[in-house]
Amino acid sequence: MLQATPALLSTKPPFTREQVGGSVGGPFIQDKFFGFVSAEYRNQNHAVPVSFRNFATDTVDPTFAPAFYHDFLINSRADYNVTNNDKIFVRYAFERELDIDNGSLRQPAGSAANRQTSFNRYNSLVAAWNRIFSSTQINNLTFHVDTFLNKIPAFSPNDPATNPSGLAAGNEIRFPSLQDGANFRIPQQTPLNRFQLRDTYSWVRGKHTLRMGGEWQNSGAGVVFDLFGSGTIFTTEDFASENRHTGTPCSAATPCDDTDIPIAVALKSAAPKRPPTAPTSRNTYMGLFVQDDWKAAHNLTLNLGLRWEVDFNILAETNQNRSCPDPTDASNANCEYIRNVIGPHDSSAKYKNFAPRFGFAWDPLSRGRTVVRGGYGIYYDRVVLEAPILEVLLNGRILPLGAFGGSNCSNEPKGDCSLPGAIFDAGTPSLANPFVGTPAVFGVGVNVMDNHAATPYVQQFTFGVQQQVAQNFTVSADAVHNFGSRFLIGRFLRQLPKGADANFLSCPNSIDPCTIIDPASGKNVSACFTKASDPTCDQVTNIESSAKTWYDALLVSIAKRPTGSQNWKWGFNINYTLSKTF
């Protein structure tokens, strides 16, 4: 049952919003130069729900913490008529955004210190040149560049950590009912940039309208991800239930504080370089196309087209995804030892991405009131940089973690510190000193692109009928079927790839996941199956092109063209969609 009373009795969260904007534009040179620029600024102060430990009642209670949203945007465009046949336009957009929000929406709730700051900056520049060769020929050339940066630093501004004193400012404490301190997933940073060049030539020749052209793109991305950076401590209690230095209940004589709370486990980044970064990956894409709109008969129009696309360095083919000269050298960040173990990626499929397209529109009665339409096409998906970055970042070397043992109380069975009368062993981990001893190093998993991964694509079929009813009404019905193939999905590798090095990869029975060992360990994969297994042993998630998608839909529409008097008109458009997807 929802409890409204506590929320109604709490202090009202603050909320203010300021928004200001303006624009200027017009024909700066008559019939020659036009332009405009607009700017907008949004300043919002609000609150986000958080929780805190109430030491007066030994409860974790809800409250709110200050947050803000600052957003500055610029949009501008300029058009210049060079001659009657040549026109140039330039468009520029900019955004700078800073906000504070909760570090996580998962339970348990976070404290004020668990909030995080997000900084985003975006720049986009587009320039285009339209050239009219004749009344039947025109060419459009477009250049585009954009940059994006997202940064999530480690601390919320103007708010010190609320977790127990003595801990590093970046430490996070996971109480059973509260996430306190800096979130374990920060700092993060993602820079992206893209360059694009596109050209389209159109030519009307008799009953044919021909279009042909090409496109080139180059994208780059990097990543910073300090997982469990300075440490996360998992406790067994929100508040100390007794004094574990004396083994007695909490009292005036033997008071309790946070240093009496037992620790279950503590995790900390064991990355050789912090914060961990993945080398910048770049992708080059190229596409060529030709298309013909053909007026085959007075009541029949056909659309025929073919597109060819190729993606370079997108499915684990970048310089960083190539095999290492020496796989035992863990300091070389510009190669992947995984490629030494499982073999190179077969990229020949990328040259076979042909996408034919066909469409038609037919008036069977030749009265201009009925149209039967349909089409078929293949559309390739763009997998921009996520895939190779996964292999580079999650390779077992960049993001290792260290696990520290929890509190121990030898005066109780199995050293269980949660039992009454338990006393901390000397030097055992506590919130006064949570990271004790040598950590057990382990990986967060090894991700690898399948050796035969290929570009995903969708086949689309459409068929429909539209009929004019009376003078101003139309009724239409269209069926759509999309079938997607070769979409990427991660599955545990269970079979030894052809040509793989069995010294470092073991796939015992084609059922259990394969196990890989880092050659830098100096050991054979057999070391993974001993009682004291090597910490560099890990399972392999194979990102393969095997997922399929289905989408079927029926779209029905009834529309009335706006009609009425000179001063007002009315019309409507009613749509209904029945769809199924899998």
N, C-alpha and C positions, 0 to 999 in steps of 0.2 A: 504494500500500500504506500502511495506517495505521501510524504509528510510535508504539508505546506507551511505549518506554523514556524519551524525554525528559519525557513527562508524569509518569511514575512517579518520576523523579528530582527533579522540581521540588518546591518547598516546598508543603505542603498549604495551600490557600486557607482563610481563616478562615470560620466559620459559627456564628452564635449566633442564637437566636430566643426572644423573650419574648412571652408572650401572657397578658393578664389581662382578665377581664370579670366583670360582675355584673348582676343585675337585681332589681327589687323591684316588686311589684304585688299587686293584690287588690281586694276590694270595700271601698272606703273608707267608703261609706255604703250600708248593706244595701239591695239591690234598687233602688238609685238611682244610685250613682256607682261606676264601676269604672275602674281604670287600671293602667298598668305603665310602667316605664322601664328600659331596659337600656343598658349602655355596654361597649365593648370597645376594648382598645388592643393593637396589635401592634408590636413593636420587633424588627427583624431586621437583623443585620449580616452581610454576606457579601462576596463578591468577584465581579468581572466580568473576563472575559478581555480583555487589552490586549496591546500590543506596545511595544517600545522599541528605540532604536538603540544597539547595543552597540559603543562606540568601540574596545574592545579587540580585537574580531574583525571590525569593519566589517560586521556583519550586523544584520538586524532580527529580534529574538528575542521569543518569546511570554512573557508573565508575567501577573500579575493585579493588579488595583487594588481598593482598598476601595470598598464600596458599602453602601447601607443602604435600609431600607424602614420608614417610620413611618406608621401608620394608626390614626386614632382615629374611632370610630363611636358614634353615639347613635341609638336607636330608642325611640319612646314613643307611647303611645296612651291616650286617655281616652274612656269611654262614659258618657253621662248620660241617664237616663230622665226627661225633663221631665214627661211625663204618660204615661198608658197608651197614648196614640196618637202621641206625639212622642218621638223619640229622636235624640240628637246624638252624633256621635263626632268626635274630632280626633286626627290622627296627625302626628307630626313626626319627621323623619330628618335626620341631619347626618353628614357625613364630611369629615375633613381628612387628606390624604395627601401625604407627601413622600418622594421616592425618588431614587436615583442609578442611572443605567444607561448603557450604551454610547450614544454619539451616533449611531451608524449600524451596521447589521448588514452593510453592503456591504463588499466588498474595495476597497482594502487595509484592513487592520485599523487601529484607532485606538489612540492612546496614552492614557495616564491623563488628560492634559489635554483629550482629545477627548470625555471623558464629559460628560453633561449632567444637570442637576437638573430634576425635574418636580414641580410643586406643583399639587394639585387640591383644590378645596373645593366641597362640594355641600350645599345646603339644600333641604328639601322639606316643605311644610305642606299637609295635606289636611283639610278640614272637610266633614261631610255631615250632612244633616237628613232623617230619614225621618218621613213623616207618613202615618198610617193614617186614611183618611176613613171607611171602612166595611170589612166583611169581604170586599168584592170590589174595593176601590179603595185604592191606595197610591201615594205619590209620593216620589221620592228626588231631593234637590238636593245637588250636590257642588261645592265650590270647591277649587281646587288651585293652588298657586304653587310654583315651584322655581327655584333659581339654581345656576349652575355656572360655575366659573372654573378654567381651566388656564393655568399660567404656566411657561415654560421659559426661565429666565434664561441669561445668556451664559457663566457660568463655573461649574465644579464647585467646591463649597466646600472650603476647607482644602487645596487642591491647586494650586500655581502652575503656570503653563504650562511645559511642558518644552521648547518649541521654542527656537531660538537666541536668545541675549540680544540686546537692542537692538530687537526687534520689539514692536509694541503687543500688549498682553495678549490682545486679541481676535483677532489674526491667526491664520489657519489655514495650515499648510504641507502641501501634498499631495506628499509624497515618493512615488516609484513604489511603495514597499512599506509606506508608513505614512501615516496621517492624524494630524497633530500639531497641537496648539493647539485653539482653540474651533471647534466644528462650524459650518459655513457657513450652517446653517438657523436659527440662534438669534441673538437672543432671539425667542420667539414668545409670543403670549397670545391666548386665546379666551374671552371672557365670553359666557355664554348666560343667558337668563331666560325664563320662560314663566308665563302666567296662564291658567287654565282654569275654565270654568263649565259644568256639565252638569246637565240635568234630565230625568228619566224618569218618566212616569206610566203605571201599569198598572191595567187594569180587566178583571175577569172578568165576562163577560155571557153566560150560557147556555153554548153550545158554543164561544164565542169568548173568547180571552184577548188583549186589545188592549194594545199598548205604543206610546207616542208620546213624542216629546221632541226636545230639541235640545242643541247643544253650541257653545260659543264659546271660541276660544283666541287669545291674542296672544303672540307670541314675538319676542324681540330678540336680536341677536348682533352682535359686532364682531370685529375681528382686528388683531393686530400681527404683522408678519412682516418681520424685518430680513434679507433674503436677501443673502448675501455682504457683510454689514454693514461691518465694519472691514477686510475684505480677505482673500482666499485666494490663496496663491502656489503655483503648480504648478512643481515642479523636475524636472530630467531625471535626477538621481542621488540615491541614498540617502546617499552619502558622496562627498566630493570625490575624484576620481580623480587630479588633479594640481593644482599651484598655477597658477591662471589669472591671477595677477597678474604672474608671471614666465614662464609657459609652460614650466615644468620639472616633472619628476616630483616627487612628495612625498618629502621627505627631511629629515634633521636641519637641513640648511642652508636648505632652502626648504620649511618645514612647510606643511601644508594644514589648512584649517578650513572651517566651513560657508560662509564668505563666498566660497569658491572653487567652490561648486556653481552651475551655470548655471540660470537661470530660463527656463521655456518661455513662460509667460504669467501674468499676475496679474489677478484680478478684484476689483472693489470696488463697493459700492453707490454709485450716482449719484443716489439719491433726493433730491429737493429738501428733503424733511423726513424726518429719521431719529429713531427707527425709523419705517418706513412703516406707516401705519394706514389702514384702510378705514372710512368713516363707518358708524355703527351702522345696521343694517337691521332693520326690523320687519315681521312678517307677521301678518295677522289671518285666522283661519279660522272658518267657521261651517258647521254641519251640522244638518239637520232630518230626522226619520225617523218612519215609522209602520209597525207590524208587527201581524199577526194570526195567532195560532195557533188553527186552526179544526178542531174535531173533526167532520169532515164526515160520518163514519159510524162505527159501532162498531169497525171495523177499519181506518180510514183517518184520518190526521191530516195537514192541510195547513198550511204556513207561507208566508205571503205578506207581502212587505215592500217598501218603497220608501224610499230615502235620497237626499237632495239635499245636495251639498256645494259650497262655494265658497271659494277661497283668494284673498285680496287681497294684493298686494305680494309675490308669490312668484316670478314669472317675469319679472323685470326690469321691475317696475312701481313700485318704491319711489321716493321723492323723489330719491334719489341716482342713480336710473337714468333720469331724465328729461333731455330735451335741455337744453343750456345756452343762456342768453340770449345769450352771446357765446362761441362755441366756441374762439376764439383766446385766451381768458383761462384759462391753465393753473392759476391759483391757486384757482379755484372748485372745491372738493371735493364740493359738494352737487349735482352734475349730471354728465352723461356726454356728452362731445362725440361719442361713437360714435353716440348717438341722433340727433344732428344730421346725421350722415353717412348712416346706413342707414335712418333713419325710426323712428317710434314702434312700440312693441310693441302688437299687436292682442290685447287681453285679453278679447274677447267670448266666447271658448270657455269661460272659467271659470264662466259662468253656466249651462252646459249639462251639468253633472256630475250626471246622474241615475243612480242605482244600484238597479235592481230586483233582488229576491231571491225565490227560490221553492224550497220544499223539501217533501218528502212522506215519510211512513212508512206502509207498507201491510202488513197481515197477510192474505195471499191465502187462507189456509185457516181464518182466524178461530179458531185454536186457541191463540193466545198463545205459539207456539213458533217462528214464522217471521216475519221482517220484511224487506221489500224497501224500500230507502230511496234517496233521491237528492236532488239539488238543483242549482240554478244561481244564480249571483250575480255582480254586478259590484262590485269593490272598488277605490276610488281610492287611489293612493299619496300619501304626504305628502312633499313636497320642501321641507324647512324651512330656508330662508335660504341654503343652500350656493350655489344658482344665482345669485341677485342679487349675492352677495358676490364670486363669481368675476368677474362683469362689472365690478364697481366696483374690485376690487383689481388685476386683470390688464387694465388699460386702456392700458398703455404710458406712463402718467405717474407712477404711484405707485411702481412697482418697476423703474426703469431701472438698468442695470448699466454700469460703466465697465471697459473692457479695456485693460490696460497691456501694452506690448510686452515681450518677453523679452530675455535677455542677448544681446549682439552682440560678436563677435570679428572685426574687420576683417582680421586677418592670415591668416584662413582663408577658403576659398571659401564664398561666400554667408553669411559671418559666422558659420559653424557653430562654436559653442563646445565641441562634444563631440569635436572632432578633436584628436589629440595636438599639443601645442605651441600651442594656442589661448591668446590673451591677451585679457582683457577690455578693451574700449574704455574710455576715460576717461568716467566718469559713466554707464556702462551699468548696467541694473538688476542687482542681486545681493541676497542676503539681508541685506546691510548697508543697502541702500536699494532695496527692491523696486518701489516705485511711482514711476516716473520719467516725466516728460513729461505731455502732455495725453492723457487716456484717450479711446478710441473708445467713445462712448456707444451702447448698443443696448438694446432691450426684451427681455423674456422671453416675449413673445407677447401678442397682444390676444385676449381672450375676449369673446364677445358672445352674448346669448340670442337665439335665432331669433325673428324678428318674429311667428311664428305658433306658438310653443311652447305646449303645453297640458299639463294634469295627466295623468301616467301612470295607467293602470288595468290591472287584471287581471280576466279572465273565468274563473270557476271552475265546472267541471262535476264532479259526483260521482254515482256509482251503485254500490250495494252490496247484498249479501244476508247476513243473519245467521240461523243455524239452531241451535236447541237440539237437542243429541244426547244421548239418555238423560236422566238427571235433573239432572246437574250439569255438563255439558259444552256449550260453544257453539263453533261454527265460523263465521267470517265472512270475506268477501272484498269489497273495495271498490276501485273504479277512480276515479282522480282525474286530471283534465286541467285545467291552468292555461295560459291564453294571455294574455300581457302585451303591451300596446300603448302607444305614445307614450312609451316610456322615454327618458330623456335620454342623448344621446351627443354627443361633440365631434368635429366633422369640419371640415376646412378649408373655408372659404367659397369657392366656385368660380363662382358666378353672381351678377350684380349684383341685389340686391333691388329690388323695385318701389319707385320713388320715391327711391332712393339718390342721393346727391350724387356724381356722377362726377368732380368736381374733386378729391376726396380719397380715392376708392376706385376701384381699377382691377381689372377681371376680364376679362382679355384674350381667353380662348378657351373658357371653361367647363370647362377641363381643369386648367390650372395654378391654384394657389391665388391668391385675390385679394390685392391689396396695398393697405394703408391708410396714409395719412400724417396725422400730428397737425396739425390746422389751426393750432395755436399755433406751428408752425414757420414760418408765413408763406409756405409754398410750395405748389405744386400737386403732385398725385400723380405727375406726369411726372418730378419730381425723383428719384423712387425708382429710375428706370431709367437713370440716368447713371452714369458711372464713379465720381464722388464722390457717391454716394447719401446722402440725408439720414438721420441716425441714428434719426429718429422713424418711419421706414418699417418696417412689420411686416406679417406675414401674420395672417389673422383665423381663429380657431377658432370656428366657429358651433356653439353648443350647441342641438341640435334634438331634436324629439320624434319620432324615427324608429326607435328601437331596439325590437325585439320579443323576447319570451322565450317559451319553451315548457317545460312540465313535465308529464310523464306518469308515473303510478305505479300499481302494483297492490299493495294492502296485504292480507295474509292473516294471520288470527289464529286460534289455538286456545287456549281458556281452560277452566280447571276452577275451579268455585266452591269456596272453602275448606270442607272438611268434616273430620270426625274426632270425637274424644271431647271431653269437657268441658274437658280440660286442654290439649289441643293440636289444631291443625287444619292441614291442608295443602291447597295448591292451586298452580296455575301459570298463566302467561300467556305463550304463545309467539307471537312476531310475526315476519313476514318481509315485507320491502319490496323490490320490483323497480321501479326508477325510471330515467327518462331525461330529461335536461334539455339545453336549447340556448338 
